[in-house]
Amino acid sequence: MEKLKVLQVIPSFGVGGAEKLVLDYLTYFDKEKVDIKAISMYGNKNTIYDDFIRDKGLNVVYLDKKPGVDLSMVLKMKKIIKEFKPDIIHSHMNSMKYIIYSVINNKQVKMFHTLHNEPEKDAKGLDKYFNKFSFKYLNCIPIALTDELATKVNSYYGLESAIVVNNGINLDKFKNEKEDKKHIRRSLNLPPDSFIVGHVGRFMGQKNHEFIIDVFKKVVNVKKDSLLILVGEGELKRDIEEKVIALGLSDKVKFLGLRKDIPELLKSFDAFLFPSFHEGYPITLIEAQAAGVRCVISNSIDSRCVLSNDTISVSLEATPEEWCDVIIDENIKGTPTDTIESFDIKGVVKQLEKLYRIELEK
């Protein structure tokens, strides 16, 4: 079998779901069958993902893009594509406009583009135009993370070609039933007997942190020994810190920033709270379910994300008290729509390699 040359293109390796997925592609594709390289349009920001890339010696090129539209990126991209000679270019987020010039007359390269969010939030303005041009005239295949998102992608771009490829995680990191929760908590300097509610996500409007604090306030009223763990950074973090102070919850809420020990943290939680206004397919939710945590999520998240009967969707119209009741009452169950095993990254990359090869044979 001939070795595939695959080029992944993403704006940066800031900490997020799309970036994590590309990082996993770089890590888990079979190197005997796939020669994989990635372009980060922005420079190395020394995030935990950038550090991982350096430590593992992954093949990533940083192009030091300037803010806004940077036309120098077109020539930089062309140079790398000419040198690497990829069979497949797989782009993510708002990177398409810098790729088109290099592939418009290159019939040998097959293109894929993953949309990591609702299509109207994933691409607007120029980015929507360039994506649509690529889908219609360059035979670029749009990839969505769920069936519902694929339907929306087809509608948004006037297509019938969107396909679904699951987000994936390394299940082995999260499924370890022998680990004792109290032992994990002690190792993380967390109180071993508290009721711990946790959230992992960037501090941005989409994640609905204001509501997380409102719900947790009700949880504390019922369970006095409760603790809220918030993992992440972002532009709204200071606002949330101020709200926590105003509600007198400073001794009950821990802001842990960005962390490398997400599997251990998730296993320390009694409940994972995720009331997002919208999501593509949130990788942290898959991870939480793989870790066996009770997850309480908003009904705006695709029902196909429910992979365990301990994951319950609640309306965003419901009150904080109603959310609190669901978090605390373990007798309330959800209805799974898939199995966690279908999100094993090792299977996902095999599926993706198969799709790449099928497209090349056309």
N, C-alpha and C positions, 0 to 999 in steps of 0.2 A: 504494500500500500504506500503510495507516494505521500511524503510528508507535506502537510498543509502549512502555509505561511499566513498567519493571521495578525492583523494590526487592529488593536483596540484604540479608540480615540475618545478622550473625555476631557472636560475643561480643566479639572484639577483632581488631586487626591486629598481634598478636604474631607472631613469625616461625615459621611452620609451613606444612604442606602445604595445609590448608584455607584459611588466610589468603591464601596465594599464589594459589590458584585464584580466589578472589573478586577479588583485585587484578587478575588477568588478565582476568576478566570485565569489570571496570570499564574496562580498557584497550583490549580488542580487539573488543568488540561494535561493530557498525557504527552510529555515532552518527546517521547519516541515517535509520536504521530503528528504533533503540532508544534511548529516553531512560532511562538507567540511573543509579540512586542506591543508596548503601549505608548501612546503619546499623551502627555499631560500638557495642555496648552499653556497653562500658567506655570510659574516656577515652583521650585521645591519650597514649601512653607514649613517644613519640619513638623508636620502633623504626625500622629501615631501611625498613619498609613504610609507616609513618606519614610518614616523610620523603618517600618517593616520592609518596604521595598529595598532600602539600602542594606538592611541586615541579611535579607534573603538573596540579595544579588539579582533581583528581578529586572527584566529588560524593559526599562522605562526611560523615555527621552522627555526632558522638560524644555518647553519652548519659550518660557518667559514672556508670555503675552502681556501686552499693555492693557489697561482698563478700556472698556468700550470696544468699538470696532477697530481691529488692528490688522490692516491689510498686509503687513509684513508676514503675517501667519500663513497666507496663501502660498508664498514662495518657500517658507520653511517646511510647510506640510508637503509641498511638491518634492522637495529635495529628499525628504525621508522616504516617501513613497517610491521615488525613483531608485533609491539605494536598496531598500528592503525588498521591493518587488512582491508585495503581498498578493495572495490569491483572494483573500477576504479582507475587507475593511468593515469593521463593526463599530459604529459611532454611538454616542450617548449624549443626551442633553443638547445644549445649543452649540454643537461643534460642526454641524453639517456645512454651514456656509463657507468654511475654510477648506473643505475637502473637495467640493464639486469641481473646481478648476482642474484638479489633478486627475480626475477620473472621467470627465465628460466624454473624452475620446478614447478611453481605455476600456475596450470591450472584454479584456481578460479578467478584470477585477470584479468580483461580486460583492454587493453591498448589503449590509444589514444595519438597522437603526432601532435601538431600544428606547421606548417611551416609558419613563419611570413614574409618571404621574398621569392625572387626567390630561388629555391631549391639549385642552385649551390653557392649562396651567404649565404644561411641559414646553410649549412653543407658541410664541405670539409674534406678530409683526414680521420682520425679515426672516426670523427663524422658521415661522410657519411656511412662508413662501418657499424657502430653500428646501425644507423637508418635503413639501408637496411636489416640487419639481423633481426631486430625487426619486420619490415613490412612483411618479407617473412616467417619467422619461428616462430614468437611469435604472429602472427595475430594482431599485432598493427595496428590500423587504422590511416592512415595519414589524417590530416585535413588541407585543404587549405582555403584561405580567399576569393578566387574568382574562377570562372570556368576556367579562363585562367591559373591561378596558379595551379589548380588541374591537368590540362592537362600536364603542365610542370613537376609537381611532379611525375606523372605516367611515363613520359618519362625518367626522370632523374634516377629513381629507378627501372625501368622495371616492373611497376605495372599496375593494373587496378582498384585499390581499394580506391584511394583518394576521399574524399568527401568534400563538401563545407559547411562551417558554417560561417556566416557573423561575422565580427567584430561588436561590439555593443557599444552604448553609452546611457547614461541616457538622453533621449530627453527632459525631463522636465527641466533640467538645462539650456538648450540652446534655447528652443523655448518659448520665452516670448515677444510677439509682443507689449505689452503695455509699455515696457521700452523705454525711450527716449534716443537716441544716445548722444545728447549733455549733458544730465544729467549724463550719464555713464562716458563720457569723463571728466567732471568736477570732478567726484568722484575719477577718476584715475589720476588727475592732467595732463590731456592732453588738448591741445588747442581745444575748442569746434567747431571751424569753419575750421580747417585744412582738407586737403585731406589726410587721413591716409591709408597707405599701410602696411600690417602686414604679419609676417611669424612666425610660431611656429615650432621649430624643432632643433634637436641636430646639433651643428656645426661640421659637418663631410662632407667628399667629396660627398657622395651620395646626400646630400640636395642642393648642387649647390649654396652656398651662394655668391660666386664670381659673378655669373650671376645675382643674386638678386640685388646686388649693382649696376651692370652695367645697369640693367633695371630701377632701381629707379633713377639713374642719369638722364636718359631720361625723366622720369616722372617729376622730379623737373624742367627741362627745359621748360616743358609745363605748369605745375601748380606750381608756385613759393611757394605756402603755403603748399606744401606737407611735410609729415613726414613719416618716415619708423620706424616701431616697430619690433624689433627682440627679440623673446622670446626663451630662451634655453641656454645651456652651451655646451662645447665640445672642443676637441683638436684643432680645427681650429679657435676658437673665436678670438684669438689675431691677426691672419693673417687678418681676416675680419676687425677688428678694425683699423689695420694699413692701409688697403685699403681705408676705409672711411676717414681717416685723409688725405691720399694722394690725394683724389679726392675733398677735401674741403667740405665734407658733415657732418662734426662733429656736427653741430647744427641742422642737419636734420635727424639724425639717433639715435634712442634710443635703447640701449642694456639693456633689463630688467631682464636677467638671468632666473632662474626657478621661476615659479609663481603658486599660488594656485587659482588665479582668472581668469582662462582661459575663462570661459563663458562670463564674463564681458568684457574682453579684445577683444574677437572676435566681440562682438556686437559694439565695438567702431570703428572697421575697416570699411573703405569704400571698400577695396579690400584685398583679401587674396592671396598672391603670393606664388606659390608652384612648382618651376621648377626642381623637383628631376630627377636625372638620372635614378633611378629605385625605386620601392616601392613594398611592399606586398599589404597590404590594409591599407593606412595611417589613423589612428584614428583621427588625427587632421583635416584632410580634411573632414571627416564625421561631426565632431563637427562644423567646419566653415560653412558647408552647412546647418546644423541644426539651426545655429544662424542666417541664412539668409544673409550671406555675399557673395558678388560677388567674385568668386574664379577663378583665372587664373592659370592653371596647365599645366605641360608638357605632351606631347602626349606619353611619355614613361610609364605613369601611366595608368593602365587598364581602358578602357572606361566605365566599369561597375561602376567605382567610381563616374561617373557623375550622380548626383541625383537631379540636379536643372538646369533650363535653364539659370541660372546665373552662371553656371560653364562651363568654356570654355577651351578646350584643344588647346595648341599651340605647334608647332614643336620646338624642341630644336635647329633646324637648322635656325629658324627665328632669325632676328636681335633683339637687345634690343629695337630698335625703333618700330618694329612690335609688340613686347610684350607690350610696352607702349601704343600703339594705342588701343589694346584690353582692357587693364586695364581701360582706360579712357572712351572709347566709350561704354556706357551701352546699345546701340542698338544692339551690337554684342551678340548673344545668343548661348548657347550650346544645345545639345540634350540629355535629361535625359534617362538613361537606366533602372532605378529602382526608387523606392520611398524611402524617408528618413525614413518612418515608419518601413520599413523592417529591420532597424538597431537599433531598440529600444532594449536595453540590456535585458529588462524584457522578451521580446519574444525570444531573442537569448538563454538565459539560459533555457527557457522551451524546446526549440528545442534540446539543448544539453542534457538535462536530459532525454528526450525521446530517443535520440540516445544511451545514456548509458544503459538505461533499455532494449532496443531492443537487444543490443549486449550481455547483461547478460543472456537473455532468450535463446540464441542460444545453 
